[in-house]
Amino acid sequence: MTVNRAAVRRLRELVNAFEQTVKEAGEDGAPAGPLYAAFMQQGGTLPQFEAIMAALVEAGRLKKRGHCYFSA
């Protein structure tokens, strides 16, 4: 498998943007809908969004309660 460095860099930027947005939302959390809408505007799909967010939760970088994400 060939590693596409540009894709890896883009994914890293995306993950950082999700984390920063959730952090800025504070204790009220960041609703998944607007996060997904922003991701969709960049050509992302719902399964991709769900996989990325699940990975961030699994890694302990975010927490999820209901349909909101919170800083870990």
FIPA-858573 format. One line per field, with one value per residue: residue number from 0; residue in one letter; x negated, y, z of N, C-alpha, C in turn. Coordinates in steps of 0.05 Angstrom, whole numbers, plus 32768, in hexadecimal, padded with zeros to 4 digits. Each point is the difference from the previous one (the first is absolute). Example, Ala and Ser with C-alpha at 12.3 -4.5 7.8 and 13.67 -1.06 7.14 Angstrom:
BEGIN
resi <- c(0;1)
resn <- c(A;S)
n_east <- c(7EF8;8007)
n_north <- c(7F8E;8015)
n_up <- c(809C;7FF2)
ca_east <- c(8012;7FF0)
ca_north <- c(8018;8018)
ca_up <- c(8000;8001)
c_east <- c(7FEE;800F)
c_north <- c(8018;8016)
c_up <- c(8000;800E)
// end
This chain:
BEGIN
resi <- c(0;1;2;3;4;5;6;7;8;9;10;11;12;13;14;15;16;17;18;19;20;21;22;23;24;25;26;27;28;29;30;31;32;33;34;35;36;37;38;39;40;41;42;43;44;45;46;47;48;49;50;51;52;53;54;55;56;57;58;59;60;61;62;63;64;65;66;67;68;69;70;71)
resn <- c(M;T;V;N;R;A;A;V;R;R;L;R;E;L;V;N;A;F;E;Q;T;V;K;E;A;G;E;D;G;A;P;A;G;P;L;Y;A;A;F;M;Q;Q;G;G;T;L;P;Q;F;E;A;I;M;A;A;L;V;E;A;G;R;L;K;K;R;G;H;C;Y;F;S;A)
n_east <- c(7FEF;8007;7FF0;8018;7FE9;800A;8008;7FE9;7FF3;8011;7FFC;7FE6;8002;800E;7FF0;7FEB;800C;8006;7FE8;7FF7;8010;7FFB;7FE6;8003;800E;7FEB;800A;800A;7FE7;7FF6;8018;8005;8019;7FFB;7FF5;8014;8011;7FEF;7FFF;801A;7FFE;7FEF;8017;8001;8000;8019;7FFC;7FF5;8013;8012;7FF1;7FFD;801A;8008;7FEE;8009;8019;7FFC;7FF4;8017;8002;8017;8015;8012;8013;8011;8009;7FF4;7FEB;7FEF;7FF0;7FEC)
n_north <- c(7FE8;8012;800D;800C;800C;8009;7FE7;7FF7;8013;7FFB;7FE6;8005;8010;7FED;7FED;8010;8003;7FE6;7FFA;8012;7FF8;7FE6;8006;800E;7FE9;7FF9;8006;8010;7FFC;7FF1;8008;7FE6;8009;8016;7FEF;7FEE;8014;8009;7FE7;7FFF;8019;7FF1;7FF4;8003;7FE6;7FF9;7FEA;8012;8012;7FED;7FF7;8019;8007;7FE8;8004;8019;7FF5;7FEC;8013;8007;8009;7FF3;800B;7FEC;8013;7FED;8017;8003;800E;7FF7;8014;7FF0)
n_up <- c(8000;7FEF;8010;8000;8000;7FEA;7FFB;8008;7FF2;7FEC;8004;8003;7FEB;7FF4;800A;7FFA;7FE8;7FFF;8008;7FF0;7FEE;8007;8001;7FEA;7FFC;800E;8017;7FEE;7FF8;7FED;7FF6;7FFD;7FFF;800E;8011;7FFE;8004;8012;800A;7FFF;8008;800E;7FFB;801B;8006;8005;7FF1;7FEF;8002;7FFF;7FEC;7FF6;8005;7FF7;7FED;7FFE;8001;7FEF;7FF3;800A;7FE7;7FFE;800B;8001;8002;7FFB;7FF5;8018;7FF7;8011;8009;7FFC)
ca_east <- c(8011;7FF1;800A;8003;7FF8;8013;8019;7FFA;7FFF;801B;800E;7FF6;800B;801C;8002;7FFA;8016;8016;7FF9;8000;801C;800D;7FF5;800C;801C;8001;800E;8019;7FFB;8004;8012;7FF6;800B;7FF0;7FE5;8003;8007;7FE7;7FF0;800E;7FFA;7FE6;8002;8000;8019;8008;7FEF;7FE5;8003;8005;7FE7;7FEC;8008;7FFD;7FE4;7FF8;800B;7FF1;7FE4;8002;7FFB;801A;8015;801A;8018;8016;7FF6;7FEC;7FE5;7FF4;7FE4;7FFA)
ca_north <- c(8018;801A;8015;801A;8014;8016;7FF7;7FFE;801C;800A;7FF3;800C;801B;7FFC;7FF7;8017;8013;7FF5;8003;801C;8008;7FF5;800E;801B;7FFE;8001;7FEC;7FF9;7FEC;8007;7FEE;7FF1;8009;8015;7FF6;7FF0;8012;800D;7FEB;7FFA;8016;7FFA;7FE7;7FE8;7FF1;7FF9;7FEA;800A;8011;7FEF;7FF1;8012;8008;7FE9;7FFD;8014;7FF8;7FE8;8009;8011;801C;800C;7FF0;8003;7FFB;8004;8008;8016;7FF9;8010;7FFC;7FEB)
ca_up <- c(8000;7FFE;8012;7FF3;8014;7FFF;800E;801C;800B;8000;8016;8019;8002;8006;801B;8011;7FFE;8010;801C;8007;7FFF;8018;8017;8000;8008;801D;8010;7FF2;7FEB;7FE4;7FF4;7FE9;7FE7;7FF3;7FF9;7FE8;7FE9;7FF7;7FF4;7FE7;7FEE;7FF5;7FF1;8011;8002;801B;800B;8006;8018;8017;8005;800C;801B;8011;8006;8014;801A;8008;8007;8018;7FFA;8003;800D;7FF2;8010;7FEE;7FE6;8004;8006;8015;8004;8013)
c_east <- c(7FEE;800D;8001;7FFC;8014;801A;7FFC;7FFF;801C;8011;7FF7;800B;801E;8005;7FFB;8017;8018;7FFA;8001;801D;800F;7FF6;800C;801D;8003;8011;801B;7FFD;8006;8013;7FF5;800A;7FF0;7FE3;8001;8006;7FE7;7FEE;800C;7FF9;7FE4;7FFF;8000;801B;8007;7FF0;7FE3;8001;8002;7FE7;7FEB;8007;7FFE;7FE3;7FF6;800A;7FF0;7FE4;8000;7FFB;801A;8012;801A;8016;8018;7FF5;7FEC;7FE5;7FF4;7FE2;7FFB;7FEF)
c_north <- c(8019;8014;801A;8015;8017;7FF8;7FFE;801B;800C;7FF4;800B;801B;7FFF;7FF8;8017;8015;7FF7;8004;801D;800B;7FF7;800E;801C;8000;8000;7FEA;7FF9;7FEA;800A;7FEB;7FF3;800C;8016;7FF7;7FF0;8012;800D;7FEC;7FF9;8015;7FFC;7FE6;7FE7;7FF3;7FFA;7FE9;8009;8010;7FEE;7FF0;8011;8007;7FE8;7FFA;8014;7FFA;7FE8;8007;8011;801D;8010;7FEE;8006;7FFA;8008;8007;8017;7FF5;8014;7FFB;7FEB;800A)
c_up <- c(8000;8012;7FF0;8015;8001;800F;801E;800D;8002;8017;801B;8004;8008;801D;8013;8000;8011;801E;8009;8001;8019;8019;8003;8008;801E;800D;7FF4;7FEB;7FE4;7FF4;7FE7;7FE5;7FF2;7FF9;7FE6;7FE8;7FF5;7FF1;7FE4;7FEA;7FF3;7FF1;8010;8001;801D;800C;8007;801A;8019;8007;800D;801C;8013;8007;8014;801C;800B;800A;8019;7FFB;8001;8010;7FF1;8014;7FEE;7FE5;8001;8006;8014;8000;8015;8017)
// end
